[in-house]
Amino acid sequence: MPIQKLSPNFEAPVGVEVNNYQYNGIELVEDFGLQVNHALFRTLDPQTGRWWQIDPKPTYNISNYAAMANNPIRYSDVLGDTIRTHFGNNSHTVHAYNLWMSTEEGAKFAKQYKEGGKYGHILVEFTDNRMFENGTTQMYYVDKRNKSTMVVPYGKLPNDFINAGNGETEDGFIKFIVNVDFPYSPTGYENFGTQLASFAITVQHESQHVNIFVKDLLTQGVRNTKDNHHTRMRSGKLFAERERMLRQFKPFWQETFEKRKRENGKSERDFIDDIINEFK
């Protein structure tokens, strides 16, 4: 039985600061004696383990009111809509991530990797940890038997990793850490809107790395190199996805483009290519 049901007046010990971010990392709201957890998109009733509002990104085989796919030990849903994010107080990164998530491509990614989605057994975490290189995606295998985590190596992979990628084992699972830290420069040549749109494209770029990793793991049983990924990203469907997204953001970058056009005659085609293929 939830502690709120047993004791609505449960308090932290004297001298210990109250932690309002409790169950699944969601803020506890005690106003009017409600004892609920308030996420960005929905309100959770921890006594019933259900959301009060429907899922903004529904999964058809799970109730729109179910929390953490009915498995709060394995999953978390801090925002009330899925995929884990750890951006701290970095509001610029949050804005870029939310802009990406508002697009068709972002919503599709969320649907695939959310609890109950096609790849819901694979964990994806977005973070802005400055200890790691910005704009990077790393794939890990988490072995639940010996409680260890290891980087998935390049080349042909063992069956344990492949089975985890397919969700066919309880012994371990595949986890991605996507590190994106929006390096906003208020004194830069490009205005905030252009930098925001460009970084949302960076988030899409990293999500494409995740998709390629997963595709290669499930279809070939391998992990290919970053250079292999980038060759595939420079044309075809992956290129078209980033171009379509950036064109949706045109109101954000229009002013910077017009400035460059006046100064050096840069065409819109070149301007777009510079942003969507801005990787080594």
C-alpha positions as CSV (number, residue, x, y, z in Angstrom):
1,M,0.0,0.0,0.0
2,P,1.4,3.5,-0.9
3,I,2.8,5.5,2.0
4,Q,0.4,8.3,1.1
5,K,-2.5,5.9,1.9
6,L,-1.0,4.8,5.1
7,S,0.0,8.2,6.4
8,P,-1.0,11.4,4.5
9,N,1.1,13.4,7.0
10,F,4.4,11.5,6.3
11,E,7.2,14.0,6.8
12,A,11.0,13.9,6.5
13,P,13.0,13.6,9.8
14,V,13.9,16.8,11.6
15,G,17.0,18.4,10.0
16,V,16.5,16.6,6.7
17,E,15.4,18.7,3.7
18,V,12.2,17.6,2.2
19,N,12.6,15.9,-1.2
20,N,9.6,16.7,-3.3
21,Y,11.0,14.6,-6.3
22,Q,10.1,11.2,-5.0
23,Y,8.2,8.4,-6.9
24,N,9.9,7.9,-10.3
25,G,11.6,11.3,-9.9
26,I,8.3,13.2,-10.4
27,E,7.5,16.2,-8.1
28,L,5.1,15.6,-5.2
29,V,2.3,18.2,-4.9
30,E,0.6,18.4,-1.5
31,D,-1.6,21.4,-2.2
32,F,-5.2,21.0,-0.9
33,G,-4.2,17.6,0.5
34,L,-4.1,16.0,-3.0
35,Q,-0.9,14.0,-2.5
36,V,-0.3,13.6,-6.2
37,N,2.8,13.7,-8.5
38,H,2.9,16.5,-11.0
39,A,4.8,15.9,-14.2
40,L,5.2,18.3,-17.2
41,F,2.4,16.7,-19.2
42,R,0.2,14.9,-16.7
43,T,-0.6,14.4,-13.1
44,L,0.0,11.0,-11.5
45,D,-2.0,9.5,-8.6
46,P,0.6,7.3,-6.8
47,Q,-2.2,5.6,-4.7
48,T,-3.7,4.0,-7.8
49,G,-0.6,4.1,-10.0
50,R,-2.5,5.8,-12.8
51,W,-2.4,9.2,-14.6
52,W,-5.3,11.5,-14.4
53,Q,-4.9,12.6,-18.0
54,I,-4.5,10.5,-21.2
55,D,-1.1,9.8,-22.7
56,P,-0.1,12.6,-25.1
57,K,1.8,9.9,-27.1
58,P,-0.5,6.9,-26.8
59,T,0.6,3.3,-27.3
60,Y,-2.3,1.2,-28.6
61,N,-1.8,-1.9,-26.5
62,I,-1.4,0.0,-23.2
63,S,-4.1,2.0,-21.4
64,N,-3.8,5.8,-21.9
65,Y,-3.9,6.1,-18.1
66,A,-1.3,3.4,-17.3
67,A,1.9,4.6,-15.6
68,M,5.4,3.4,-16.6
69,A,3.9,0.5,-18.6
70,N,2.7,-0.9,-15.3
71,N,6.4,-1.5,-14.4
72,P,7.7,1.5,-12.4
73,I,10.8,-0.4,-11.3
74,R,12.1,-1.0,-14.8
75,Y,10.7,2.3,-16.4
76,S,10.4,5.9,-15.5
77,D,8.3,8.7,-17.1
78,V,9.5,11.9,-15.5
79,L,7.7,14.2,-18.0
80,G,4.6,12.1,-18.2
81,D,5.2,11.2,-21.9
82,T,8.2,8.7,-21.9
83,I,12.0,8.6,-22.9
84,R,14.3,9.7,-20.1
85,T,15.9,13.1,-20.2
86,H,18.5,14.5,-17.8
87,F,19.1,18.1,-18.8
88,G,19.4,19.7,-15.3
89,N,18.8,23.4,-15.5
90,N,20.0,23.8,-19.1
91,S,16.9,25.6,-20.5
92,H,18.5,26.1,-23.9
93,T,19.0,22.3,-24.4
94,V,15.4,21.7,-23.1
95,H,14.1,24.2,-25.7
96,A,16.0,22.5,-28.5
97,Y,14.9,19.0,-27.4
98,N,11.2,20.1,-27.1
99,L,11.4,21.7,-30.5
100,W,12.7,18.4,-32.0
101,M,10.1,16.4,-30.1
102,S,7.3,18.7,-31.6
103,T,8.2,17.5,-35.1
104,E,6.9,14.4,-36.9
105,E,10.4,12.8,-36.7
106,G,10.7,13.5,-33.0
107,A,7.2,12.1,-32.2
108,K,7.9,9.0,-34.3
109,F,11.1,8.4,-32.4
110,A,9.3,8.8,-29.0
111,K,6.6,6.4,-30.1
112,Q,9.0,3.7,-31.1
113,Y,11.2,3.8,-28.0
114,K,8.5,4.5,-25.4
115,E,7.2,1.9,-23.0
116,G,5.2,-0.5,-25.1
117,G,6.6,0.8,-28.4
118,K,8.3,-1.2,-31.1
119,Y,11.6,-0.8,-29.3
120,G,10.3,-0.1,-25.9
121,H,12.6,-2.7,-24.4
122,I,15.6,-0.5,-25.4
123,L,16.4,2.3,-23.0
124,V,17.3,5.8,-24.4
125,E,18.5,8.6,-22.2
126,F,19.1,12.1,-23.4
127,T,21.6,14.1,-21.2
128,D,23.8,17.2,-21.3
129,N,26.7,15.8,-19.3
130,R,29.7,18.0,-20.1
131,M,32.1,15.3,-19.1
132,F,31.4,13.7,-22.5
133,E,31.8,15.0,-26.0
134,N,28.8,17.1,-27.1
135,G,26.6,15.6,-29.8
136,T,27.5,11.9,-29.2
137,T,25.6,8.7,-28.9
138,Q,26.9,5.6,-27.1
139,M,25.4,2.2,-27.0
140,Y,25.7,0.0,-23.9
141,Y,24.7,-3.5,-22.9
142,V,23.4,-3.8,-19.3
143,D,23.9,-7.2,-17.9
144,K,21.3,-7.7,-15.1
145,R,22.9,-11.0,-13.9
146,N,26.1,-9.4,-12.6
147,K,24.8,-5.8,-12.5
148,S,27.4,-4.6,-15.0
149,T,27.3,-2.1,-17.9
150,M,29.6,-2.3,-20.9
151,V,30.1,-0.4,-24.1
152,V,28.9,-2.4,-27.1
153,P,32.0,-3.1,-29.2
154,Y,32.4,-2.6,-33.0
155,G,32.0,-5.5,-35.3
156,K,30.1,-8.8,-35.0
157,L,28.2,-9.0,-31.7
158,P,27.6,-11.9,-29.3
159,N,24.1,-13.5,-29.0
160,D,23.5,-11.9,-25.6
161,F,23.6,-8.5,-27.2
162,I,21.4,-9.5,-30.1
163,N,18.9,-11.1,-27.9
164,A,18.7,-8.0,-25.7
165,G,18.2,-5.9,-28.8
166,N,15.3,-8.1,-29.8
167,G,13.9,-8.0,-26.3
168,E,14.1,-11.8,-26.1
169,T,15.9,-12.1,-22.8
170,E,15.5,-11.1,-19.2
171,D,19.2,-11.3,-18.6
172,G,20.1,-7.8,-20.0
173,F,19.0,-4.9,-22.2
174,I,20.4,-2.4,-24.6
175,K,20.8,1.2,-23.4
176,F,21.7,4.4,-25.3
177,I,23.2,7.6,-23.8
178,V,22.6,10.5,-26.1
179,N,24.7,13.5,-25.0
180,V,23.4,16.9,-26.3
181,D,24.4,20.1,-24.7
182,F,23.2,23.2,-26.5
183,P,26.2,25.6,-26.7
184,Y,24.2,28.8,-27.2
185,S,26.3,31.8,-27.9
186,P,24.6,35.2,-27.3
187,T,27.4,37.0,-29.1
188,G,27.6,34.6,-32.1
189,Y,26.9,35.5,-35.7
190,E,23.7,33.5,-35.8
191,N,20.7,34.6,-33.8
192,F,19.1,32.5,-31.1
193,G,16.4,31.1,-33.4
194,T,19.0,29.8,-35.9
195,Q,21.1,28.3,-33.1
196,L,18.0,26.7,-31.7
197,A,16.9,25.2,-35.0
198,S,20.4,24.0,-35.8
199,F,20.7,22.2,-32.4
200,A,17.3,20.6,-32.8
201,I,18.8,19.2,-36.1
202,T,21.7,17.9,-34.0
203,V,19.2,16.0,-31.7
204,Q,17.6,14.5,-34.8
205,H,21.1,13.6,-36.1
206,E,21.8,11.7,-32.8
207,S,18.5,10.0,-32.9
208,Q,19.4,8.7,-36.3
209,H,22.5,7.2,-34.9
210,V,20.3,5.4,-32.4
211,N,18.1,4.1,-35.2
212,I,21.1,2.9,-37.3
213,F,22.6,1.2,-34.2
214,V,19.4,-0.6,-33.6
215,K,18.8,-1.5,-37.2
216,D,22.3,-3.0,-37.7
217,L,22.1,-4.9,-34.4
218,L,18.7,-6.5,-35.3
219,T,19.3,-7.2,-39.0
220,Q,23.1,-7.9,-39.1
221,G,24.1,-8.5,-35.5
222,V,26.9,-5.9,-35.8
223,R,27.9,-2.4,-34.5
224,N,29.2,-0.3,-37.4
225,T,31.5,2.8,-37.0
226,K,30.5,6.4,-36.8
227,D,32.0,7.0,-40.3
228,N,29.7,4.2,-41.7
229,H,26.7,6.0,-40.1
230,H,27.7,9.4,-41.5
231,T,28.1,8.0,-45.0
232,R,24.5,6.8,-44.8
233,M,23.3,10.0,-43.3
234,R,24.6,12.3,-46.1
235,S,22.0,11.2,-48.6
236,G,18.7,9.3,-49.0
237,K,16.0,9.0,-46.4
238,L,18.1,10.2,-43.4
239,F,19.2,13.3,-45.2
240,A,15.7,14.0,-46.3
241,E,14.4,13.7,-42.7
242,R,16.8,16.4,-41.5
243,E,16.1,18.7,-44.5
244,R,12.3,18.4,-44.0
245,M,12.7,19.2,-40.3
246,L,15.0,22.2,-40.9
247,R,12.6,23.6,-43.5
248,Q,9.8,23.4,-40.9
249,F,12.0,25.7,-38.8
250,K,12.5,28.3,-41.5
251,P,10.9,31.1,-39.3
252,F,13.7,30.5,-36.8
253,W,16.6,30.8,-39.3
254,Q,15.2,33.1,-42.0
255,E,16.8,36.3,-40.6
256,T,20.3,34.7,-40.4
257,F,19.9,33.3,-43.9
258,E,18.9,36.7,-45.4
259,K,22.0,38.2,-43.7
260,R,24.3,35.6,-45.2
261,K,22.7,36.0,-48.6
262,R,23.3,39.7,-48.6
263,E,26.9,39.4,-47.4
264,N,28.2,36.5,-49.5
265,G,25.4,35.4,-51.8
266,K,24.8,32.1,-50.1
267,S,21.9,30.2,-51.5
268,E,19.2,28.6,-49.4
269,R,20.3,25.2,-50.6
270,D,23.9,25.8,-49.4
271,F,22.6,27.3,-46.1
272,I,20.5,24.2,-45.4
273,D,23.3,21.8,-46.4
274,D,25.7,23.6,-44.0
275,I,23.4,22.8,-41.1
276,I,22.1,19.4,-41.8
277,N,25.5,18.0,-42.8
278,E,27.5,19.8,-40.1
279,F,29.3,16.7,-38.9
280,K,32.7,15.1,-39.5
